[in-house]
């Protein structure tokens, strides 16, 4: 019977534990938090978007980093297999807009309960408040785990405890949401084993803007707009959907997707240019015709009032400022050049992205353990025999919609079948 240690009781760690235990392995899960699945608990705003009901080809289109590395894991345990797995555990599911899959109860706690109950049935040893301090490696082979009590029991663990294992799985997650216990431990263990850690950065996170005056728009939601991000020369992102202004910048689906695609460059301190097409449904010719119609109806009004049917009221002063038009100017005094400037501004409202809201609010971590040093057919280290990696600690990430949890389930499942 193989003796397996899993460091981390998150999504991938628990899936790995269940899978390995079903194969007859003696499994111990180390979790430094007071309960399992702490980050899983807050995913999907507490509802847990646990996968996306799409085929593998569509899934890979939504993976940002290193999709080919995930072929073995996902094709052997795809979203439909994940759904079957949880329903067999007695967790009813439902599929919503965008093929997003949730528990019917809308409670992430039910997902965690299904996994922990199954672990208990399989005699998996779950050690809560148990922090792994070190892993022991000798002659290129993993040998043991060194741990001590943590959290609520700092005085109860004067000495470290060492236990031998045949395999050790690092399922510690990334750096996002540190309040859930996220920390760099997994990267530390990986470095000790000789692994390269690719630069980490917040992904699926709100973006901060240079234009601080736009904080006046906090809470304003724009629907059916297009967001384009460039480095001044090359287009980095172009997406259609919803955007939300925040106290520090922009959020919403478009901003989060942009952060995933541009996160590496933002993390390096680059300032990127962003443009919102406020009238995506109209090309410039049709939009100009719309402006002329509105102007004719409001010929004697101040222009800021004449535009009330065209843009959200709070946004109008900023559109006019960027267009170089006095808000108090009468519509009948607006010349063709000014009208053209208004059109250009509305079709490409300019902003400057200077950063993100950081790991504190990031859904996932970009970067991580270099996948070139991990066997994609097993998740085992190519450098140390018996050492494995699953989930967010790896340099793999995806867009929102259940894809990142699918990565966790698939890599955890594959690893559990190979330890």
Buried (B, 14 or more C-beta within 10 A) or exposed (E): EBBBBBBBBBBBBBBBBBBBBBBEBBBBBBBBBEBBBBBBBBBBEEBBBBBBBBEBEEBBEBBBBBBEBBEBBBBEBBBBBBBEBBEEBEBEBEBEEEBBBBBEBEBBBBBBBBBBEBBEEBEBBBBBBBBBBBBBBEEEEBBBBBBBBBBEEEEEBEEEEEBEBBBBBBBBBBBBBEEBBBBBBBBBBBEBBBBEBBEBBBBBBBBBBEBEEBEEBEEBEBEEBBBBBBEEEEEBBBBEBBBBBBBBBBBBBBBBBBBBBBBBBBBEEBEBBBBBBBBBEBEEEEBBEBBEEBBEEBEEBBBBBBBEEBBBEEBBBBBBEBBEBBBEBBBEEBEEEBBBBBBBBBBBBEBEBBBBBBBBBBBBBBBBBBBEBBBBEBBBBEBBBBBBBBBBBBBBBBBBBBBBBBBBBBBBBBBBBBB
